[in-house]
Amino acid sequence: MAESPAKRLEQRWAAALEARAREGRLRELPGPRTGPDGRQAVDFSSNDYLGLARDAGLQQRLAERLSQRLAGRAANGQHGPQHGGSGGSRLLTGNHPDMLALEEKAAAYHGVESGLLFGSGYHANAGLIAALAREGDVLLFDRLVHACMHEGMKLSPATARPFAHNSVQALAEALAWAGQHTKPGGQVYVLAESVYSMDGDVAPLADMARLCLAHEAVLLVDEAHGAGLLGPRGAGAVAALPAELQQAVVARVVTYGKAFGAAGGMVLGPPLLRAHLINHCKPFLYTTAPHAAQVQAIDLAYEAVAAADAQRARLGALRRQLLEGLRGTVLEPPALLDLDAAVVPLMLPAAQETDRNQAVLDLSEQLLEAGLDLRAIRSPTVAPGSERLRCCLHAFNTPEEVDRLLEALQRFTAAYTP
């Protein structure tokens, strides 16, 4: 009897996984990371930069708010998405005043006119690009923009062209090229992140904005790893730009799963952009609206982020301590002076691609033996040759923990031979 199609597919999947394993690229969902003493390892990996996701007081306030709202509505004989699942997309049964209030609050906080809430930052970025860029338009993108931006570009009929990472000169050349290749009536979009999630470096947004204004292009900025940390009260890198340069930014995306300690994403921009997305953005149109708890968690997170100047200062001091300790070592980041956020890449050179993947895995395991949790980032998540440990600093880390990390890294690199 011939093999069934399902069996043949299982064999195909198994072969693909075996190939990944041979290349040192196989991924599995991790469990809790504990040191040799059984205690939870020191967190140098999560995106919870300000510690809001682990803030027990903040979680208690969320529980109390949800409980109060539920009791109040039940007493009035009301039921629906205001205290539970939304039951549908925003255009059907999923829209309610709490979402609208959150959008207004976020827009005011970041200094724009309107916002539109999405269930995730990935959907917000991908949907924004796909809904905006039309045939005849040009998308110029920094080579290191996130996968969600690439997804949006794939869904768009516009012409896409990369430019060298954080290079103002490369962007100028790309804009000159786009001026010759944009069709009549077409628009040039420039895609960038304020802080790059794997390298931790900050985009030269002021220079990029000046170029965009000079070439009648517009910026789309992903603030996933900048919002909460950079700008006034953590409003993001765009909010720190002079008003005349902010005019180049037609839209920015703030995500809530990093410094805000929650989940979801918000597209921020003019009211007509919001109206356009409500009518043309498929990840918004055809997705169930966020749960009420998610909306309230974001709302409370804004209050916490606004009051987090001390946490931001503490995180900055830890970053300076770590970078000074790495200076002159094989692990010194290549863009030492440009690291103004929470991510510090620790790249370990090796002779071959598989060796590099295995080297960062080995280093991650050795650090775990020292009670330190740093995760290995392997190709193809990053380009071959740039495998690294992604070190994330947090306001809840201590100078003593950073010293422990530096000492462990020193022991490893002293014995390391590429």
C-alpha positions in Angstrom: 0.0 0.0 0.0 1.4 3.4 -1.0 2.3 5.9 1.8 -0.4 8.4 2.6 0.2 12.1 1.8 0.2 12.8 5.6 3.0 10.3 6.1 5.1 11.8 3.2 4.6 15.2 4.7 5.8 14.0 8.1 9.0 12.6 6.4 9.5 16.0 4.7 9.2 17.8 8.0 11.6 15.4 9.7 14.2 15.8 7.0 14.0 19.6 7.3 14.4 19.4 11.1 17.3 17.1 10.8 19.0 19.5 8.4 18.5 22.3 10.8 20.0 20.2 13.6 23.1 19.4 11.5 23.6 23.2 10.9 23.2 24.0 14.6 20.0 25.9 13.9 17.3 23.7 15.4 15.0 25.6 17.7 12.9 24.3 20.6 10.6 26.1 23.0 12.7 26.8 26.2 11.6 26.1 29.7 12.5 28.0 32.8 16.2 28.8 33.0 17.7 27.9 36.4 21.3 27.9 37.6 23.1 24.9 39.2 21.6 25.8 42.6 18.0 25.4 41.1 17.3 29.1 41.5 16.0 31.2 38.7 18.9 32.6 36.7 19.5 36.4 36.5 17.5 37.8 33.7 19.7 39.3 31.0 17.4 38.1 28.1 13.8 39.4 28.4 12.5 42.6 26.8 11.0 43.7 30.1 13.5 46.6 30.2 11.7 48.6 32.9 10.6 45.6 34.9 6.9 46.4 34.5 6.0 42.9 33.4 7.2 41.6 36.8 5.9 44.5 38.8 3.5 42.9 41.4 2.0 46.2 42.3 1.1 47.0 38.7 -0.4 43.6 38.2 -2.5 44.0 41.4 -3.8 47.3 40.1 -4.8 45.7 36.9 -6.6 42.9 38.7 -8.4 45.5 40.9 -9.4 47.6 37.9 -10.8 44.6 36.0 -12.7 43.4 39.1 -14.2 46.8 39.7 -15.3 47.3 36.2 -16.8 43.8 36.1 -18.7 44.4 39.3 -20.0 47.8 38.2 -21.2 46.6 34.9 -22.9 43.5 36.4 -24.7 45.7 38.9 -26.1 47.7 36.0 -27.1 44.5 34.1 -24.5 45.1 31.4 -22.4 42.5 29.7 -20.0 42.4 26.8 -16.4 43.0 25.6 -15.7 45.8 28.2 -14.7 43.1 30.7 -13.8 40.1 28.6 -13.1 38.8 25.1 -14.1 41.2 22.4 -16.2 38.7 20.5 -15.3 40.0 17.1 -13.3 42.5 15.0 -13.3 46.2 15.8 -15.7 46.7 12.9 -18.2 44.2 14.3 -18.7 43.7 18.0 -15.1 44.2 19.2 -15.0 48.0 19.5 -15.7 49.7 22.8 -15.0 53.0 24.5 -12.0 51.7 26.5 -10.1 51.1 23.2 -11.0 54.5 21.9 -9.9 56.1 25.1 -6.6 54.2 25.1 -5.9 55.3 21.5 -6.5 59.0 22.5 -4.2 58.6 25.5 -1.4 57.0 23.5 -1.7 59.7 20.7 -1.4 62.5 23.3 1.5 60.8 25.1 3.5 60.4 21.9 2.6 63.8 20.5 0.5 62.9 17.5 -3.2 63.3 16.6 -4.5 59.7 16.6 -3.7 56.1 17.2 -5.0 52.7 16.2 -4.6 49.7 18.4 -3.5 46.3 17.1 -3.2 43.0 18.9 0.5 42.9 18.3 3.4 45.0 17.1 4.0 42.5 14.3 0.5 42.9 12.9 0.8 46.7 13.3 4.0 47.0 11.3 3.1 44.4 8.6 -0.4 45.8 8.2 0.7 49.4 8.1 3.2 48.9 5.2 0.9 46.6 3.2 -1.9 49.1 3.5 0.1 52.2 2.6 2.5 51.3 -0.2 0.9 51.0 -3.6 2.1 50.0 -7.1 4.4 52.7 -8.3 5.7 53.5 -4.8 9.2 52.7 -3.5 10.1 51.3 -0.1 13.6 52.0 1.0 14.5 49.9 4.1 17.4 49.6 6.4 18.9 46.1 6.0 18.3 45.3 9.6 14.6 46.2 10.0 12.5 43.6 11.7 10.9 40.6 10.0 7.4 42.1 10.4 8.5 45.0 8.1 9.7 42.5 5.6 6.4 40.8 5.8 4.6 44.0 5.1 6.8 44.7 2.1 6.1 41.2 0.7 2.3 42.0 0.9 2.8 45.3 -1.0 3.1 45.7 -4.8 5.6 48.6 -4.2 9.3 48.3 -5.3 11.5 47.5 -2.3 15.2 48.4 -2.0 17.6 48.1 1.0 20.2 50.5 2.1 23.2 49.9 4.4 22.4 49.8 8.1 22.2 53.2 9.8 24.2 54.8 6.9 23.0 58.3 6.1 25.1 58.3 3.0 23.6 55.0 1.8 20.1 56.4 2.4 21.0 59.5 0.4 22.1 57.4 -2.5 19.0 55.2 -2.2 16.8 58.3 -2.2 18.5 59.6 -5.4 17.9 56.2 -7.0 14.3 56.2 -5.9 13.8 59.7 -7.5 14.6 58.1 -10.8 12.5 55.0 -10.3 9.3 56.2 -8.6 6.4 56.3 -11.1 4.4 59.6 -11.5 2.2 60.1 -8.5 4.2 57.5 -6.5 5.5 57.9 -3.0 8.9 57.0 -1.4 8.8 55.5 2.1 11.8 55.0 4.3 11.6 52.2 6.8 13.6 52.2 10.0 13.6 51.2 13.6 14.5 53.7 16.3 16.4 51.0 18.2 17.5 47.8 16.5 16.4 44.8 18.4 19.5 42.6 17.9 22.3 45.2 17.7 20.9 47.7 20.2 22.0 50.7 18.2 20.0 53.8 17.6 19.0 55.1 14.1 20.2 58.5 13.1 16.6 59.7 12.8 17.4 63.4 12.7 19.6 63.1 9.6 17.2 60.6 8.0 14.3 63.0 8.5 16.3 65.9 6.9 17.0 63.7 3.9 13.4 62.6 3.6 12.1 66.2 3.7 14.6 67.2 1.1 13.5 64.4 -1.2 9.8 64.5 -0.4 10.0 61.0 1.1 8.3 60.0 4.4 9.6 57.9 7.3 7.9 54.9 8.9 9.5 54.2 12.2 9.2 51.1 14.4 9.6 52.3 18.0 9.4 48.7 19.5 12.6 49.0 21.4 12.8 52.7 21.8 9.4 53.6 23.3 9.5 53.5 27.1 13.2 54.2 27.1 14.0 57.1 24.8 12.6 60.5 24.4 10.6 62.6 26.9 9.0 60.4 29.5 9.9 57.4 27.3 7.7 58.7 24.5 10.2 57.4 22.0 13.0 58.6 19.7 10.7 60.3 17.3 9.2 62.4 20.1 12.7 63.7 20.9 13.1 65.1 17.4 12.5 68.8 16.7 9.0 69.5 15.5 10.1 70.4 12.0 11.8 67.0 11.6 8.9 65.1 13.1 7.0 66.2 10.0 8.9 63.7 8.0 7.5 60.8 10.1 4.1 59.9 8.6 3.6 57.0 11.0 5.3 55.3 13.9 4.6 52.0 15.6 4.8 51.6 19.4 4.7 48.1 20.7 3.7 47.2 24.3 5.5 43.9 24.8 8.9 45.4 25.7 9.5 48.3 28.0 5.7 48.7 28.6 5.5 45.1 30.0 2.2 44.3 28.3 1.3 43.2 24.8 -0.1 44.8 21.6 0.9 47.5 19.2 -0.3 51.0 18.2 0.1 52.8 14.9 0.4 56.5 15.6 -0.1 59.3 13.0 -2.7 61.7 11.5 -6.4 61.0 11.7 -6.6 60.3 7.9 -4.0 57.5 8.4 -6.2 56.0 11.1 -9.2 56.1 8.8 -7.2 54.6 5.9 -6.1 51.7 8.0 -9.6 51.0 9.3 -10.7 50.6 5.7 -7.6 49.0 4.1 -5.5 47.2 6.7 -6.3 43.5 6.6 -4.6 42.5 9.8 -6.8 45.1 11.5 -10.0 44.4 9.5 -10.0 40.6 9.9 -8.6 40.1 13.4 -10.6 39.7 16.7 -10.1 42.9 18.8 -7.9 42.7 21.9 -9.2 41.4 25.2 -10.3 43.9 27.7 -7.5 42.9 30.1 -4.9 43.7 27.4 -6.4 47.2 26.9 -6.4 48.0 30.6 -2.8 46.6 31.0 -1.6 49.0 28.3 -3.5 51.9 29.9 -1.9 51.2 33.3 1.5 50.7 31.7 1.4 54.3 30.3 1.1 55.6 33.9 4.0 53.5 35.0 6.2 54.5 32.0 5.5 58.2 32.6 6.8 57.8 36.2 9.8 55.7 35.3 12.6 58.3 35.0 14.5 56.7 37.9 14.3 53.3 36.2 15.5 54.7 32.9 18.5 56.4 34.6 19.3 53.1 36.5 19.3 51.2 33.3 21.5 53.7 31.6 24.1 53.4 34.4 24.1 49.6 34.1 24.6 49.9 30.3 27.6 52.2 30.8 29.0 49.8 33.4 28.7 46.8 31.1 30.1 48.6 28.0 33.1 49.9 30.0 33.8 46.4 31.2 33.7 45.0 27.7 36.0 47.7 26.3 39.1 46.1 24.7 37.8 42.6 24.8 36.8 40.2 22.0 33.2 40.8 23.0 33.3 44.6 22.7 30.3 45.7 20.6 31.2 47.1 17.2 29.1 50.2 17.7 30.0 50.9 21.3 29.2 54.7 21.2 25.8 54.2 19.5 24.3 51.9 22.2 21.9 54.1 24.0 19.1 51.6 24.7 18.9 48.3 26.6 20.3 45.7 24.2 24.0 45.0 24.0 25.1 42.4 21.4 27.9 40.0 22.4 29.3 38.5 19.2 31.9 35.8 19.4 34.0 35.2 16.2 34.6 31.7 15.0 36.0 30.1 11.9 32.8 28.5 10.4 29.1 29.2 10.4 28.2 26.1 12.3 31.0 26.8 14.8 29.7 30.2 15.4 26.2 28.9 16.1 27.6 26.3 18.5 30.0 28.8 20.1 27.2 31.1 21.2 25.2 28.1 22.4 28.1 26.9 24.5 28.7 30.4 25.9 25.0 30.6 26.8 25.2 27.3 28.7 28.4 28.3 30.5 26.8 31.5 31.7 23.7 29.6 32.8 26.1 27.5 35.0 27.0 30.8 36.6 23.3 31.6 37.2 23.1 34.1 34.3 20.4 33.9 31.6 21.6 35.1 28.2 20.1 33.6 25.1 22.0 32.6 22.0 20.8 34.3 18.8 21.8 32.1 15.8 21.6 32.3 12.1 19.3 32.5 10.2 17.6 34.9 12.8 20.7 37.0 12.3 23.0 36.9 9.3 25.7 34.2 9.2 28.8 35.6 10.8 26.9 37.8 13.3 25.7 35.1 15.7 25.7 36.5 19.2 24.3 36.5 22.7 21.7 39.2 23.0 22.3 40.8 26.4 19.3 42.8 27.6 19.7 45.1 30.6 16.8 46.0 32.9 16.1 48.5 35.6 15.8 45.6 38.1 19.3 44.3 37.4 22.0 45.4 39.9 25.6 46.5 39.5 26.7 43.4 41.3 24.9 41.2 38.7 26.6 43.1 35.9 29.9 42.5 37.6 29.1 38.8 37.8 28.3 38.8 34.1 31.6 40.5 33.2 33.6 38.1 35.4 31.9 35.1 33.7 32.5 36.5 30.3 36.2 37.1 31.2 36.6 33.5 32.2 35.1 32.3 29.0 37.1 34.6 26.7 40.4 33.9 28.5 40.0 30.2 27.5 38.5 30.9 24.1 40.4 30.2 20.9 38.6 30.7 17.5 
